[in-house]
Amino acid sequence: MPERLRVVCYVNQFFGQIGGEEKAGVEPLSRDGAVGAARAVQQALGDAGTVVATVICGDNYAAEQSDRALAAMVALVAAAKPDLVVAGPAFLAGRYGVACGALCAAVQAQLTVPAVTGMHAENPGVDLYRRSVYIVQTGAEATRMLPEAQRLVALGLKLARGEKIGAPAAEGYFARGVTRNVVTETTAAERATAMLLDKLAGRPFASEVPRPSFASVPAPRLVKTLEGATIALVTDGGLVPKGNPDGIEALNATRYGAYSIEGKDALDAAQYENPHRGYDTTWVKQDPHRLVPVDVARELEQRGAIGKLHETVYSTVGVATTLAQSARMGAEIAEKLRAAGVDAVILTST
Amino acid sequence: MRLELRWFEVRELTVAPATALAGAPARLTGGRLEVDLEALRAQLSTDPRLAGVRLDAVHPGERVRIGRVFDVIAPRAKLDGGVDFPGVLGPIAKAGHGRTAAIAGVAVVATDQQSDQVAGALAVIDMAGPNAELSRFGRTHNLVISAWPAAGTARSEYLAAVRLAALKAGVVLAQAARDAEPARTEVFELPPSPRVPAELAHLPRVAYVFQIHSHQRPTGVDEGILYGDPIRRMLPTIVHPNEVLDGGVVRGFMGRNATTWAIQHHPIIRSLYARHGRTLWFAGVVVTVAHATEPERVRSAFLTAGLVAHTLGADGAILTKIGGGAPHVDMAQAAAHCEALGVKTTVIVEDMSTDGSAEGMILFDFPGVDAMVNVGGGQELLAFPAMERVIGADDLAPKLSGEMRATYGTLCGAIEQIGATTMMAEVR
């Protein structure tokens, strides 16, 4: 790595001194050296690096032609052969913040060049890109450009030099929502006791695990009577035909199976197995209806209590499955059920 | 109830021929523990469930990887006629009182020499290299037990026999200290929970809820956990903390990031003892199990909260779990019931994420359960350097001796779910 890092800055039309809102349609362009707000980045870099180019793009163009704008900006960045990209800071400017996040993510992924940006906590770019991009927390307005630029540059230099990045609070970036094992000073037991005493005394305490913000999914209303409805059976309890034909994983599943029950009044235990590693499957293996009640559902169908039992059962293994995989599998299964005209689902879990 | 742990620091573990020890299987001289491995091996081989026993002594700094670790035991021996590991090794008797010899610097490591029946159950200890620093058991002198099942021995019986051998070995080692003067003595004395002196009545009363097993996998007949009981349908039970420290509780056979060693040194019990009478009043311990069905889980959660709030009269409680996802939720549900009764809680979780995302760290969101400490993520990958020798898991030796990438959960002693370790998953 060269001693003086080559740095490319990205700024919008305003911070690039092209103009205000009336110039927001300006297409991406590149200027040699540090232009406009990029001068603060150069000042912050000092001898550590040189801003070799400043890429400028109008906010409206970046927002309205986002794919085209991004491709053009990545090409302009690549042409300058940077060791580091510094985007913004965008403060509370929404279109600008989103563009900064998108550009940083793209240069990291496509050019494998480290990138850093900065913005205010309420900038929509934070939620969109904090997982993939180091975003330094800044104020809402550009009243303190130099100190903000210094903080971006400090983190950016660490990234460019491959140095160890500290915790979000220490480095001043938004938590990226990833976890990493670190060795602490005290045992978990000591920390738990101290935390409890703080909680009991009404003192502030810092939980080591963020509360999850699971989106609530309201159950839709069944618009028909049960007598006219097609009902499907879906489970994450791991019931699969013998041989586990879809190779559904014993934990951390990424696959699910669709299994026909056409012509079956009940499930024959001998034809099924269960790879699920999160619970004692003894009783389900003994009688699969304890998990997937085909027997009772058929009776209800024959009695006319439900319109029809859907002839496909969907099954996966729900243990240590990531939220992302769960959401994907759930959406895919729901789509197939809807396409097949299923009105309601009995979802059995363990 | 008063328990005295008499500590002996061992800095050197050596193998001695029988003639040198005058008939005793082990001898302690200063900081040196000499063991007649052949005599001890013969003693452990009498179990008809085992076809063969091998003992190895390994030391910090040796380029050795101990493979398929099943459990780790701290050498302890009751003095004055007390019973060792009552209900499992000795007859059922009250644990937690009297004097116990305890050896520091040495651990008994039981390995599982049967082929790996459950994928992912592999646990190893490195005696050298960076991972020796991450696990306490990389820094102890270890007596490693390898044993093979006799023909016709079922899996659960085999594991029971291996664990029994390890407990016996631990007792034999600690008995060598029987007549010696300890380096230090630790006293654990807790009066009956309601008897608080008036001048200490202002202290917050803190209970510990110790989940000692998860029935995700049902226990075997010989899988004694609480005084030898496989606790199959156990309801929440109050025990004296000394009973936990002194062999009344041992780990079950499913050992995900939990060892009997950690239970014998229980870090939360010690932490509460250390502050007892100063910044808190240690109100007692409730042992629970994670159940397999919903009614059992709910019943256990509200009974636990009732014992904590109404019987122990606690203002606060710390809860831990043993096992995977179901016990994690069971623990949180019990914590939520405690919070509903006005008892403030802190829970210790393992980072449950399998993809390193903070949103996957926990599997619950209960009101009030907002104070969480974590022991790190067992699924994060860790590099294991090549080693010269593998002990235990003979069938895997070629694979285990090489360089490998495996999870933090694979390194026995890096993460202890009851909080004995310093690992933490930091959200970044």
Boltz contact constraints between the chains, C-beta under 6 A:
constraints:
  - contact:
      token1: [A, 167]
      token2: [B, 426]
      max_distance: 6.0
  - contact:
      token1: [A, 168]
      token2: [B, 428]
      max_distance: 6.0
  - contact:
      token1: [A, 175]
      token2: [B, 427]
      max_distance: 6.0
  - contact:
      token1: [A, 176]
      token2: [B, 428]
      max_distance: 6.0
  - contact:
      token1: [A, 177]
      token2: [B, 358]
      max_distance: 6.0
  - contact:
      token1: [A, 178]
      token2: [B, 356]
      max_distance: 6.0
  - contact:
      token1: [A, 178]
      token2: [B, 428]
      max_distance: 6.0
  - contact:
      token1: [A, 179]
      token2: [B, 351]
      max_distance: 6.0
  - contact:
      token1: [A, 179]
      token2: [B, 353]
      max_distance: 6.0
  - contact:
      token1: [A, 179]
      token2: [B, 356]
      max_distance: 6.0
  - contact:
      token1: [A, 179]
      token2: [B, 358]
      max_distance: 6.0
  - contact:
      token1: [A, 179]
      token2: [B, 377]
      max_distance: 6.0
  - contact:
      token1: [A, 179]
      token2: [B, 425]
      max_distance: 6.0
  - contact:
      token1: [A, 179]
      token2: [B, 427]
      max_distance: 6.0
  - contact:
      token1: [A, 180]
      token2: [B, 426]
      max_distance: 6.0
  - contact:
      token1: [A, 180]
      token2: [B, 428]
      max_distance: 6.0
  - contact:
      token1: [A, 181]
      token2: [B, 376]
      max_distance: 6.0
  - contact:
      token1: [A, 181]
      token2: [B, 377]
      max_distance: 6.0
  - contact:
      token1: [A, 181]
      token2: [B, 380]
      max_distance: 6.0
  - contact:
      token1: [A, 181]
      token2: [B, 408]
      max_distance: 6.0
  - contact:
      token1: [A, 181]
      token2: [B, 423]
      max_distance: 6.0
  - contact:
      token1: [A, 181]
      token2: [B, 425]
      max_distance: 6.0
  - contact:
      token1: [A, 182]
      token2: [B, 424]
      max_distance: 6.0
  - contact:
      token1: [A, 182]
      token2: [B, 426]
      max_distance: 6.0
  - contact:
      token1: [A, 183]
      token2: [B, 422]
      max_distance: 6.0
  - contact:
      token1: [A, 184]
      token2: [B, 422]
      max_distance: 6.0
  - contact:
      token1: [A, 184]
      token2: [B, 424]
      max_distance: 6.0
  - contact:
      token1: [A, 187]
      token2: [B, 267]
      max_distance: 6.0
  - contact:
      token1: [A, 187]
      token2: [B, 419]
      max_distance: 6.0
  - contact:
      token1: [A, 187]
      token2: [B, 420]
      max_distance: 6.0
  - contact:
      token1: [A, 187]
      token2: [B, 422]
      max_distance: 6.0
  - contact:
      token1: [A, 188]
      token2: [B, 348]
      max_distance: 6.0
  - contact:
      token1: [A, 188]
      token2: [B, 373]
      max_distance: 6.0
  - contact:
      token1: [A, 188]
      token2: [B, 375]
      max_distance: 6.0
  - contact:
      token1: [A, 188]
      token2: [B, 419]
      max_distance: 6.0
  - contact:
      token1: [A, 189]
      token2: [B, 267]
      max_distance: 6.0
  - contact:
      token1: [A, 189]
      token2: [B, 268]
      max_distance: 6.0
  - contact:
      token1: [A, 189]
      token2: [B, 271]
      max_distance: 6.0
  - contact:
      token1: [A, 189]
      token2: [B, 419]
      max_distance: 6.0
  - contact:
      token1: [A, 190]
      token2: [B, 271]
      max_distance: 6.0
  - contact:
      token1: [A, 191]
      token2: [B, 373]
      max_distance: 6.0
  - contact:
      token1: [A, 192]
      token2: [B, 318]
      max_distance: 6.0
  - contact:
      token1: [A, 192]
      token2: [B, 346]
      max_distance: 6.0
  - contact:
      token1: [A, 192]
      token2: [B, 348]
      max_distance: 6.0
  - contact:
      token1: [A, 192]
      token2: [B, 373]
      max_distance: 6.0
  - contact:
      token1: [A, 192]
      token2: [B, 419]
      max_distance: 6.0
  - contact:
      token1: [A, 193]
      token2: [B, 271]
      max_distance: 6.0
  - contact:
      token1: [A, 195]
      token2: [B, 346]
      max_distance: 6.0
  - contact:
      token1: [A, 195]
      token2: [B, 371]
      max_distance: 6.0
  - contact:
      token1: [A, 196]
      token2: [B, 316]
      max_distance: 6.0
  - contact:
      token1: [A, 196]
      token2: [B, 318]
      max_distance: 6.0
  - contact:
      token1: [A, 196]
      token2: [B, 346]
      max_distance: 6.0
  - contact:
      token1: [A, 199]
      token2: [B, 344]
      max_distance: 6.0
  - contact:
      token1: [A, 199]
      token2: [B, 371]
      max_distance: 6.0
  - contact:
      token1: [A, 200]
      token2: [B, 204]
      max_distance: 6.0
  - contact:
      token1: [A, 200]
      token2: [B, 315]
      max_distance: 6.0
  - contact:
      token1: [A, 200]
      token2: [B, 316]
      max_distance: 6.0
  - contact:
      token1: [A, 200]
      token2: [B, 344]
      max_distance: 6.0
  - contact:
      token1: [A, 205]
      token2: [B, 371]
      max_distance: 6.0
  - contact:
      token1: [A, 207]
      token2: [B, 370]
      max_distance: 6.0
  - contact:
      token1: [A, 207]
      token2: [B, 371]
      max_distance: 6.0
  - contact:
      token1: [A, 207]
      token2: [B, 372]
      max_distance: 6.0
  - contact:
      token1: [A, 208]
      token2: [B, 372]
      max_distance: 6.0
  - contact:
      token1: [A, 208]
      token2: [B, 373]
      max_distance: 6.0
  - contact:
      token1: [A, 208]
      token2: [B, 374]
      max_distance: 6.0
  - contact:
      token1: [A, 209]
      token2: [B, 361]
      max_distance: 6.0
  - contact:
      token1: [A, 209]
      token2: [B, 362]
      max_distance: 6.0
  - contact:
      token1: [A, 209]
      token2: [B, 372]
      max_distance: 6.0
  - contact:
      token1: [A, 209]
      token2: [B, 374]
      max_distance: 6.0
  - contact:
      token1: [A, 210]
      token2: [B, 358]
      max_distance: 6.0
  - contact:
      token1: [A, 212]
      token2: [B, 359]
      max_distance: 6.0
  - contact:
      token1: [A, 212]
      token2: [B, 365]
      max_distance: 6.0
  - contact:
      token1: [A, 252]
      token2: [B, 354]
      max_distance: 6.0
  - contact:
      token1: [A, 278]
      token2: [B, 325]
      max_distance: 6.0
  - contact:
      token1: [A, 279]
      token2: [B, 216]
      max_distance: 6.0
  - contact:
      token1: [A, 280]
      token2: [B, 218]
      max_distance: 6.0
  - contact:
      token1: [A, 280]
      token2: [B, 292]
      max_distance: 6.0
  - contact:
      token1: [A, 319]
      token2: [B, 325]
      max_distance: 6.0
  - contact:
      token1: [A, 320]
      token2: [B, 354]
      max_distance: 6.0
  - contact:
      token1: [A, 322]
      token2: [B, 354]
      max_distance: 6.0
  - contact:
      token1: [A, 322]
      token2: [B, 355]
      max_distance: 6.0
  - contact:
      token1: [A, 322]
      token2: [B, 360]
      max_distance: 6.0
  - contact:
      token1: [A, 323]
      token2: [B, 359]
      max_distance: 6.0
  - contact:
      token1: [A, 323]
      token2: [B, 360]
      max_distance: 6.0
